[in-house]
């Protein structure tokens, strides 16, 4: 009976280890996605700023 208990305990630890690894991968993917999203937003904001600064028609001219 002791052998069965050890095997079960080892099996539970192995499954728990896999679950932790999967959770870490999901967390890393989410962090990576967030960083990419923030970089895209920053690039869009910079592009909008350049578009506004180099626009040939002044803002508020009514044209």
Phi, psi and omega in degrees: 000331179293323181295318180297319178298320179292319180296318180295317179298318179295320179296318180295317179297320180295317179293321179295321178297319177295318180297320179295318179298317179296319179297319177296319178297318179295318179296317178296320178296319179295318178296318178298317178298319178296318179295319178296316179300314180296323179293319178297316179298319179295319178296320178295319179296318178294320179296318177298320179296315179295322179297317179293320183288330184255010179294133183284339179258120180297147179293138177084010181278348178081008182263000000 
